Amino acid sequence: MSNEPQRRTLQPTDEDRILRLLNCGTISEEHGMLRWSSNYTFLVSIDDGDATSMAVYKPQRGERPLWDFPDGTLCFREVGAYIVSSALGWNIVPPTVLRDGSRGIGSMQAFIQNNPEINYFLLDESYAEPLMRMAAFDYLINNADRKGGHVLLADDGHLWGIDHGIAFHSAPKLRTVIWDYAGKAIPEGLLRDIERLYSEVEDVHCGTRLDLDKLLADAEVNALMARMRRILGSRVFPRPGPGPNYPWPPV
């Protein structure tokens, strides 16, 4: 029998603890690349001697160049999406940090244990509340790639959103499969959360704003604030606009 101490396996809902692990833990094992990823994405184990977790590591050097996003910025946008999700209190994006790994700097995100056979297109009306949050969130961060497979149903029943590297562009880029609520009134509780976020981002000394300033260009932060003003003014979920509104492939 091994004399090694038993390490506690953390869940994404242990937010503060898992953030410490993601930031300071040792990448103890690399399990290989995740299939179907357009950029280099690795599943790893991360350990700090007391606790352990699986994590998704996306190194900056493995990012595929895009014509409309600056090179080497997708990992920063992944972390920016987590910061917005956390500040809203919506728990959409799993805990995500920016750190060095075996292939250099990149995003490190808590891995979600889920049934890979279930995606957005198989969810019923019982998930309307978290999907409304996700629809509003995608507009706020200007998510250009909300595929059905980017909505994960965790083993504990929580809905998470992943893959937010193509977001926060200063020009309108919203492409999503979640248009069910287009034109409908946004619940008051969500609007209050957005109002609070707006106050935090408007305050250049607030921690949320300082964190976003490290990750995004000034024009992108200003565009985020403009989208918040628009949605608070309209108080309805966005409708599809001109141009491509659905990601491809949809799953």
Secondary structure, DSSP 8 states (H G I E B T S, - for coil): ---S---EE--TT-HHHHHHHHHH-EEEEEEEE-TT-SS--EEEEEE-SSEEEEEEEEEGGG----SSS-TT-HHHHHHHHHHHHHHHT---S--EEEEEETTEEEEEEE---B-TT--GGG--GGGHHHHHHHHHHHHHHT-S-B-GGGEEEBTTS-EEE---SS---SS----BS--TTTTSB--HHHHHHHHHHHHHHH-TTSHHHHHHHHHS-HHHHHHHHHHHHHHHHH-B-----SS--S-SS--
